[in-house]
């Protein structure tokens, strides 16, 4: 069971890396270090979808991490 959780975590982490790189594509290197833009920005279309997928995958990754840490105690 722990092996399955770890494999799923690896797949989710690679997917998160890819999605985050897609989100930063238009920002350049300055966006990676938290540069401020004076223009208010609202996410629309594909950008909003990628953001929502990112949030969902992070939540799933967090839950799987907790399960992975607690698995030896839960599945004895």
C-alpha positions in Angstrom: 0.0 0.0 0.0 2.8 2.4 0.9 4.5 1.7 -2.5 1.3 2.6 -4.4 1.0 5.8 -2.4 4.6 6.7 -3.2 4.2 6.0 -6.9 1.1 8.2 -7.1 3.0 10.9 -5.2 5.8 10.8 -7.7 3.3 11.1 -10.6 1.5 14.0 -9.0 4.8 15.8 -8.2 5.9 15.5 -11.8 2.5 16.8 -13.0 2.7 19.7 -10.6 6.2 20.7 -11.9 4.9 20.6 -15.5 1.8 22.7 -14.6 3.8 25.2 -12.7 6.3 25.6 -15.5 3.4 26.2 -17.9 2.0 28.9 -15.7 5.3 30.7 -15.5 5.9 30.7 -19.3 4.6 34.2 -19.9 6.2 35.8 -16.8 9.9 35.3 -17.6 12.6 35.0 -15.0 11.5 38.1 -13.1 8.1 36.4 -12.3 9.9 33.5 -10.7 11.4 35.7 -8.0 8.2 37.5 -7.1 8.4 40.7 -9.0 5.5 43.1 -8.4 3.3 44.3 -11.2 1.3 47.5 -10.7 -1.5 46.1 -13.0 -4.3 44.1 -11.4 -4.5 40.7 -13.0 -7.5 38.3 -13.2 -7.1 34.7 -14.3 -9.2 33.7 -17.3 -9.6 30.7 -19.5 -6.7 28.3 -19.6 -4.8 30.3 -16.9 -7.7 29.9 -14.5 -8.0 26.2 -15.3 -4.3 25.6 -14.7 -4.5 27.4 -11.4 -7.5 25.3 -10.2 -5.8 22.1 -11.3 -2.7 23.2 -9.4 -4.6 23.8 -6.2 -6.4 20.5 -6.5 -3.2 18.6 -7.1 -1.5 20.3 -4.2 -4.3 19.2 -1.9 -4.2 15.6 -3.1 -0.4 15.6 -2.8 -0.7 16.9 0.8 -3.2 14.2 1.7 -1.1 11.5 0.2 1.9 12.8 2.1 0.1 12.5 5.3 -1.2 9.1 4.4 2.4 8.0 3.5 3.7 9.2 6.8 0.9 7.6 8.8 0.6 4.4 6.7 2.9 2.2 8.8 0.6 2.8 11.8 -2.6 2.6 9.9 -1.9 -0.6 7.9 -0.3 -2.8 10.4 
